[in-house]
Amino acid sequence: MPSLGELVAPRRMGRDFRWLLASSWTSNVGDGIALAAAPLLIASMTSSPILVAAGAVLQFLPWLIFGLHAGAIADRFDRRRLVMFANAARALVLAGLCAFLFTDTANIWVVLAAAFLYGTAEVFVDTTSSTLLPMLVRPADLGTSNARLQAGYLVANQFAGPPIGAFLFAAGHALPFLVEVVCVLLAVVLISRMARTPVPPRAAAFEKPSPVHTDIAEGVRWMWRNPPVRMLVLIILTFNITWAAPWGVLVLYATEHLHMGAVGYGALTTASAAGGILATLTFGWMERHVSFATLMRVALSLEVLMHLAFALTSVGWVALIIMFVFGTYAFVWGTISTTVRQRLVPHELQGRVASVNMVGVFGGMVIGQALGGVIAQVWGLTAPWWFAFVGAAITLVLVWKPISHIVNAKPVADDDEAQPAKSP
């Protein structure tokens, strides 16, 4: 019977993948702690809805400002060292915030500035981390390895981290951020144990390095001229607009329309994470027995039905079931879409194309949340769900056939013959 370690990170994926996985999971514990502690800290300093909302906006703003640059930089330098440096920057920002809190000199502006700086460093961590995996495992193992990384996000970031963060915040406002510093620094140590990752192949060394904006334009052009990757990014952008429209007012929908209260609203997130964990446990079986094209179509079809179900229901326990199903298929979609993109994009462009994808994700969320707020204000709290249902249904019809082309596309430079990762 295989050991737990073999089940979580099979030996065939190599020692470096295990260090990457351990680093990612450790970092996610810290991020999950901040997920609860940061809003609580802001709310303890101000009752202004604008300032409280600003804390959420600062999660997305650095992606829109620095996302494309982060991708270009990830394609220029040693990616392992870049992740280490960016995580060290995150730890430094958190240590500074702790110093303000311990000396009782922190105010809302200090906290918001720290949130922006932390979010900026996180853009470089997340963008660069996504480029490491295709350099460590075979293309055939990308699905399983992405599922393992996503599992850490669900368990550590969504399940374990938030309650720990709330408990630590009650014990002392600085305590959760101090623990997060430890988690982030430990993540640096763990990823430092990886073998040095090669700098992505570039032009001859004697050539003058191109400007960053030239590298960004090269990545955008490559994405746009590659129909499968272009279509995948457009699908993600469109479905994030429709998804974010009702999600921006979910707290009001849960408390005022479903009458679930604050605890019930929190339970919706828990139900979603539980669904994601179920998908984690069954993803390997699904990958072996069901084609990626079928799984993608099922996931997007469930997305359409999810919006319809939320528009029609007024019962809290039904909403919890819907959220459980949402968490299940959202995990499957996220894992597959990431895997397909990583298989199609050359190593030297992974950072730039990933950054375009992430700008599409967060750009869609910003657009969708703005639309959702206006629609709910004018037509009521269920109206954003109807908007999302119609928009997602139309998009699904348009992308139904192209999904096969996306999944069956071959990379420009076939990596199937890549050398296997070394086992410990």
C-alpha positions as CSV (number, residue, x, y, z in Angstrom):
1,M,0.0,0.0,0.0
2,P,1.5,3.4,-1.0
3,S,2.5,5.8,1.8
4,L,0.7,9.0,2.4
5,G,3.6,11.0,0.9
6,E,3.5,8.9,-2.2
7,L,-0.3,9.5,-2.6
8,V,0.1,13.3,-2.1
9,A,3.3,13.8,-4.1
10,P,4.2,10.7,-6.2
11,R,7.9,9.9,-6.4
12,R,7.8,10.1,-10.2
13,M,7.2,13.9,-10.0
14,G,10.6,14.4,-8.3
15,R,12.0,15.9,-5.2
16,D,11.7,19.5,-6.4
17,F,8.0,19.2,-6.9
18,R,7.7,18.2,-3.3
19,W,9.6,21.2,-2.1
20,L,7.4,23.4,-4.3
21,L,4.3,21.8,-2.9
22,A,5.4,22.2,0.7
23,S,6.3,25.8,0.1
24,S,2.9,26.5,-1.5
25,W,0.9,24.8,1.3
26,T,2.9,26.7,4.0
27,S,2.4,30.0,2.3
28,N,-1.3,29.3,1.9
29,V,-1.7,28.8,5.7
30,G,-0.4,32.3,6.2
31,D,-2.6,33.7,3.4
32,G,-5.6,32.0,5.0
33,I,-4.8,33.5,8.4
34,A,-4.8,37.0,6.7
35,L,-8.0,36.2,4.9
36,A,-9.9,36.6,8.2
37,A,-7.5,38.8,10.1
38,A,-7.0,41.6,7.6
39,P,-10.8,42.5,7.2
40,L,-11.2,42.3,11.0
41,L,-8.2,44.7,11.5
42,I,-9.7,47.2,9.0
43,A,-13.2,46.9,10.5
44,S,-11.7,47.6,14.0
45,M,-10.2,50.9,12.7
46,T,-13.1,52.3,10.7
47,S,-16.8,52.0,10.2
48,S,-16.6,53.6,6.7
49,P,-18.0,51.3,4.0
50,I,-15.7,53.0,1.5
51,L,-12.6,52.3,3.5
52,V,-13.7,48.7,4.3
53,A,-14.3,48.1,0.6
54,A,-11.0,49.7,-0.2
55,G,-9.3,46.8,1.6
56,A,-11.0,44.4,-0.8
57,V,-10.2,46.5,-3.9
58,L,-6.5,46.5,-3.0
59,Q,-6.5,42.7,-3.4
60,F,-7.2,43.2,-7.2
61,L,-5.6,46.6,-8.0
62,P,-2.0,45.4,-8.0
63,W,-2.9,42.7,-10.6
64,L,-4.2,45.3,-12.9
65,I,-1.2,47.6,-12.4
66,F,1.7,45.2,-12.2
67,G,0.3,41.9,-13.5
68,L,1.8,42.1,-17.1
69,H,5.1,43.4,-15.8
70,A,5.3,40.5,-13.3
71,G,4.9,38.0,-16.2
72,A,7.6,39.6,-18.2
73,I,10.0,39.7,-15.2
74,A,9.2,36.0,-14.5
75,D,10.4,35.2,-18.0
76,R,13.7,37.0,-17.6
77,F,15.2,35.7,-14.3
78,D,15.7,32.6,-12.2
79,R,12.1,31.9,-11.2
80,R,12.9,30.1,-8.0
81,R,15.0,33.1,-6.7
82,L,12.3,35.5,-7.9
83,V,9.7,33.7,-5.8
84,M,12.0,33.7,-2.8
85,F,12.7,37.4,-3.2
86,A,9.0,38.3,-3.6
87,N,8.0,36.2,-0.6
88,A,10.8,37.9,1.5
89,A,9.3,41.2,0.4
90,R,5.9,40.1,1.7
91,A,7.4,39.1,5.0
92,L,9.1,42.5,5.3
93,V,5.8,44.3,4.7
94,L,4.1,42.2,7.4
95,A,6.9,42.7,9.8
96,G,6.5,46.5,9.3
97,L,2.8,46.2,10.0
98,C,3.4,44.2,13.1
99,A,5.8,46.9,14.3
100,F,3.1,49.5,13.9
101,L,0.6,47.3,15.7
102,F,2.9,46.5,18.6
103,T,3.8,50.1,19.2
104,D,0.1,51.1,18.9
105,T,0.9,53.6,16.1
106,A,-1.1,51.9,13.3
107,N,-4.0,53.6,11.6
108,I,-6.3,52.7,8.7
109,W,-4.0,54.4,6.2
110,V,-1.0,52.3,7.4
111,V,-3.0,49.2,7.1
112,L,-4.3,50.0,3.6
113,A,-0.8,50.9,2.4
114,A,0.5,47.6,3.8
115,A,-2.3,45.8,2.0
116,F,-1.3,47.4,-1.3
117,L,2.4,46.6,-0.9
118,Y,1.7,43.1,0.2
119,G,-0.7,42.6,-2.7
120,T,2.0,43.9,-5.1
121,A,4.5,41.4,-3.9
122,E,1.9,38.6,-4.1
123,V,1.4,39.4,-7.8
124,F,5.0,38.5,-8.4
125,V,4.9,35.4,-6.1
126,D,1.7,34.0,-7.8
127,T,2.7,34.7,-11.3
128,T,6.2,33.3,-11.0
129,S,5.1,30.3,-9.0
130,S,2.7,29.2,-11.8
131,T,5.7,29.1,-14.2
132,L,7.7,26.7,-12.0
133,L,5.5,23.7,-12.3
134,P,5.8,23.1,-16.0
135,M,9.6,23.1,-15.6
136,L,9.5,20.4,-12.9
137,V,7.0,17.7,-14.1
138,R,6.1,16.0,-17.3
139,P,3.1,17.4,-19.3
140,A,1.2,14.2,-18.5
141,D,1.5,14.9,-14.7
142,L,0.5,18.6,-14.9
143,G,-3.2,17.7,-14.1
144,T,-2.3,15.8,-10.9
145,S,0.3,18.3,-9.8
146,N,-2.0,21.2,-10.2
147,A,-4.7,19.4,-8.3
148,R,-2.2,18.9,-5.4
149,L,-1.4,22.6,-5.4
150,Q,-5.1,23.5,-5.5
151,A,-5.8,21.1,-2.6
152,G,-3.3,23.1,-0.4
153,Y,-5.2,26.3,-1.3
154,L,-8.5,24.8,-0.3
155,V,-7.5,23.2,2.9
156,A,-5.0,25.8,4.1
157,N,-6.3,29.0,2.7
158,Q,-10.0,28.4,2.8
159,F,-10.5,25.9,5.6
160,A,-7.8,26.0,8.2
161,G,-6.4,29.5,7.8
162,P,-9.4,31.8,8.4
163,P,-10.6,30.3,11.7
164,I,-7.0,30.3,13.0
165,G,-6.7,34.0,11.8
166,A,-9.9,35.0,13.6
167,F,-8.8,33.2,16.8
168,L,-5.3,34.8,16.8
169,F,-6.8,38.2,16.1
170,A,-9.0,37.9,19.2
171,A,-5.9,37.1,21.2
172,G,-4.0,40.1,19.8
173,H,-4.3,42.3,16.7
174,A,-0.7,41.8,15.7
175,L,-0.5,38.0,16.5
176,P,-2.1,36.7,13.2
177,F,0.3,38.8,11.1
178,L,3.3,37.7,13.2
179,V,2.3,34.1,12.5
180,E,1.9,34.9,8.8
181,V,5.5,36.3,8.8
182,V,6.7,32.9,10.1
183,C,4.7,31.0,7.4
184,V,6.0,33.2,4.6
185,L,9.6,32.9,5.7
186,L,9.3,29.1,6.1
187,A,7.9,29.0,2.5
188,V,11.1,30.8,1.4
189,V,13.2,28.2,3.1
190,L,11.3,25.3,1.6
191,I,11.5,26.6,-1.9
192,S,15.2,27.4,-1.5
193,R,15.7,23.6,-1.2
194,M,14.8,23.1,-4.8
195,A,17.5,22.7,-7.4
196,R,18.3,26.0,-9.1
197,T,15.7,26.5,-11.9
198,P,17.3,27.6,-15.2
199,V,16.6,31.0,-16.5
200,P,14.1,30.7,-19.4
201,P,15.8,30.5,-22.8
202,R,16.2,33.9,-24.4
203,A,18.2,35.6,-27.1
204,A,21.9,35.4,-27.3
205,A,23.7,36.8,-24.3
206,F,25.6,39.4,-26.3
207,E,22.3,41.0,-27.4
208,K,21.1,44.0,-25.5
209,P,18.1,43.0,-23.3
210,S,14.8,44.3,-24.7
211,P,12.7,46.7,-22.7
212,V,10.1,45.2,-20.4
213,H,7.2,46.6,-22.5
214,T,8.6,44.8,-25.5
215,D,8.6,41.5,-23.7
216,I,5.0,42.2,-22.6
217,A,3.9,42.9,-26.1
218,E,5.6,39.7,-27.3
219,G,3.6,37.7,-24.8
220,V,0.3,39.3,-25.7
221,R,1.0,38.8,-29.4
222,W,1.8,35.1,-28.9
223,M,-1.3,34.6,-26.9
224,W,-3.5,36.4,-29.4
225,R,-2.0,34.5,-32.4
226,N,-2.5,31.1,-30.6
227,P,-6.3,30.4,-31.1
228,P,-6.6,27.8,-28.3
229,V,-4.9,29.9,-25.6
230,R,-6.6,33.0,-26.8
231,M,-10.0,31.3,-26.6
232,L,-9.2,30.0,-23.1
233,V,-8.3,33.4,-21.8
234,L,-11.5,34.9,-23.3
235,I,-13.6,32.2,-21.8
236,I,-12.1,32.9,-18.4
237,L,-12.5,36.7,-18.8
238,T,-16.2,36.3,-19.8
239,F,-17.2,33.8,-17.1
240,N,-15.4,35.9,-14.5
241,I,-17.6,38.9,-15.4
242,T,-20.8,36.9,-15.1
243,W,-19.6,35.1,-12.0
244,A,-18.4,38.3,-10.2
245,A,-21.7,40.2,-10.9
246,P,-23.7,38.4,-8.2
247,W,-20.7,37.5,-6.1
248,G,-20.0,41.2,-5.4
249,V,-23.4,41.4,-3.5
250,L,-23.3,37.9,-2.1
251,V,-23.2,39.1,1.5
252,L,-26.3,41.1,1.0
253,Y,-28.0,38.3,-0.9
254,A,-27.2,35.9,1.9
255,T,-28.2,38.1,4.8
256,E,-31.2,40.0,3.3
257,H,-32.7,37.7,0.7
258,L,-31.9,34.3,2.3
259,H,-32.0,35.6,5.9
260,M,-29.0,33.4,6.8
261,G,-27.2,36.0,9.0
262,A,-23.5,36.5,9.3
263,V,-22.8,32.9,10.3
264,G,-24.8,31.6,7.4
265,Y,-22.9,33.8,5.0
266,G,-19.7,32.3,6.3
267,A,-21.1,28.8,5.9
268,L,-21.5,29.5,2.2
269,T,-17.7,29.8,1.8
270,T,-17.2,26.7,3.9
271,A,-19.6,24.7,1.7
272,S,-17.7,25.8,-1.4
273,A,-14.4,24.8,0.1
274,A,-15.9,21.4,1.1
275,G,-17.0,20.8,-2.5
276,G,-13.5,21.7,-3.7
277,I,-12.0,19.1,-1.3
278,L,-14.3,16.5,-2.7
279,A,-13.1,17.4,-6.2
280,T,-9.5,17.1,-5.0
281,L,-10.0,13.6,-3.8
282,T,-11.7,12.5,-7.0
283,F,-9.8,14.5,-9.6
284,G,-7.3,11.7,-10.3
285,W,-10.2,9.3,-11.2
286,M,-11.9,11.9,-13.3
287,E,-8.7,12.6,-15.2
288,R,-8.3,8.9,-16.0
289,H,-11.9,8.2,-17.0
290,V,-13.3,11.4,-18.5
291,S,-11.9,13.6,-21.2
292,F,-10.8,17.2,-20.4
293,A,-13.3,18.5,-23.0
294,T,-16.2,16.7,-21.3
295,L,-15.2,17.9,-17.9
296,M,-14.8,21.5,-19.1
297,R,-18.3,21.5,-20.7
298,V,-19.8,19.9,-17.6
299,A,-18.2,22.6,-15.4
300,L,-19.4,25.5,-17.5
301,S,-22.9,24.0,-17.8
302,L,-23.1,23.7,-14.0
303,E,-21.9,27.3,-13.8
304,V,-25.0,28.3,-15.9
305,L,-27.3,26.2,-13.8
306,M,-25.8,27.5,-10.5
307,H,-26.7,31.1,-11.5
308,L,-30.3,30.0,-12.3
309,A,-30.6,28.1,-9.0
310,F,-29.5,31.0,-6.9
311,A,-31.9,33.3,-8.8
312,L,-34.8,31.0,-8.0
313,T,-34.1,29.9,-4.4
314,S,-35.0,31.7,-1.2
315,V,-34.0,28.9,1.2
316,G,-30.7,28.9,3.0
317,W,-30.0,25.1,3.1
318,V,-30.6,24.9,-0.7
319,A,-28.0,27.7,-1.2
320,L,-25.5,25.7,0.8
321,I,-26.0,22.7,-1.5
322,I,-25.6,24.9,-4.5
323,M,-22.4,26.3,-3.1
324,F,-21.1,22.8,-2.4
325,V,-21.6,21.9,-6.1
326,F,-20.1,25.2,-7.1
327,G,-16.9,24.4,-5.1
328,T,-16.7,21.0,-6.8
329,Y,-16.9,22.0,-10.4
330,A,-15.0,25.3,-9.9
331,F,-12.0,23.3,-8.6
332,V,-12.2,21.0,-11.6
333,W,-12.4,23.9,-14.1
334,G,-9.6,25.8,-12.5
335,T,-7.3,22.8,-12.4
336,I,-8.0,21.8,-16.0
337,S,-7.8,25.3,-17.5
338,T,-4.4,25.9,-15.8
339,T,-3.1,22.5,-17.0
340,V,-4.2,23.0,-20.6
341,R,-2.6,26.4,-20.7
342,Q,0.7,25.2,-19.2
343,R,0.9,22.4,-21.7
344,L,0.4,24.7,-24.7
345,V,2.7,27.6,-23.7
346,P,6.5,27.4,-24.3
347,H,8.6,27.7,-21.1
348,E,10.1,31.0,-22.1
349,L,6.6,32.6,-22.3
350,Q,4.9,30.9,-19.3
351,G,5.2,34.0,-17.1
352,R,3.8,36.5,-19.7
353,V,0.9,34.4,-20.8
354,A,0.0,33.5,-17.2
355,S,0.0,37.2,-16.3
356,V,-2.3,38.0,-19.3
357,N,-4.6,35.2,-18.0
358,M,-4.5,36.6,-14.4
359,V,-5.2,40.2,-15.6
360,G,-8.2,38.8,-17.4
361,V,-9.4,37.0,-14.2
362,F,-9.1,40.1,-12.0
363,G,-10.2,42.5,-14.8
364,G,-13.3,40.4,-15.2
365,M,-14.0,40.4,-11.5
366,V,-13.7,44.2,-11.3
367,I,-16.0,44.7,-14.3
368,G,-18.5,42.1,-13.0
369,Q,-18.6,43.4,-9.5
370,A,-19.2,47.0,-10.8
371,L,-22.1,45.7,-13.0
372,G,-23.5,43.6,-10.2
373,G,-23.7,46.5,-7.8
374,V,-25.6,48.7,-10.3
375,I,-27.9,45.8,-11.3
376,A,-28.7,45.0,-7.7
377,Q,-29.3,48.6,-6.8
378,V,-31.8,49.1,-9.7
379,W,-33.5,45.7,-10.0
380,G,-33.0,43.9,-6.7
381,L,-30.6,41.3,-5.1
382,T,-31.6,38.4,-7.4
383,A,-31.2,40.5,-10.6
384,P,-27.4,39.9,-10.8
385,W,-28.0,36.2,-10.8
386,W,-30.4,36.5,-13.8
387,F,-27.8,38.6,-15.6
388,A,-25.2,36.0,-14.9
389,F,-27.4,33.1,-16.0
390,V,-28.2,34.7,-19.3
391,G,-24.7,35.9,-20.0
392,A,-23.1,32.6,-19.0
393,A,-25.6,30.6,-21.1
394,I,-24.9,32.7,-24.2
395,T,-21.2,32.3,-23.7
396,L,-21.5,28.5,-23.2
397,V,-23.3,28.1,-26.5
398,L,-20.6,30.1,-28.3
399,V,-17.6,28.1,-26.8
400,W,-19.2,24.6,-26.8
401,K,-17.4,23.5,-30.0
402,P,-14.1,25.5,-29.5
403,I,-13.5,23.6,-26.2
404,S,-12.5,20.5,-28.2
405,H,-10.0,22.5,-30.2
406,I,-8.5,23.9,-27.0
407,V,-8.1,20.6,-25.3
408,N,-6.8,18.8,-28.4
409,A,-4.3,21.5,-29.5
410,K,-0.7,20.6,-29.6
411,P,2.1,22.9,-28.1
412,V,4.2,24.8,-30.6
413,A,7.3,23.2,-29.1
414,D,6.3,19.7,-28.1
415,D,7.5,19.0,-24.6
416,D,6.4,15.4,-24.5
417,E,10.0,14.2,-24.7
418,A,11.1,16.4,-21.8
419,Q,13.5,14.7,-19.4
420,P,11.8,13.3,-16.3
421,A,12.3,15.0,-13.0
422,K,14.9,13.4,-10.8
423,S,13.6,11.3,-8.0
424,P,15.0,11.6,-4.5
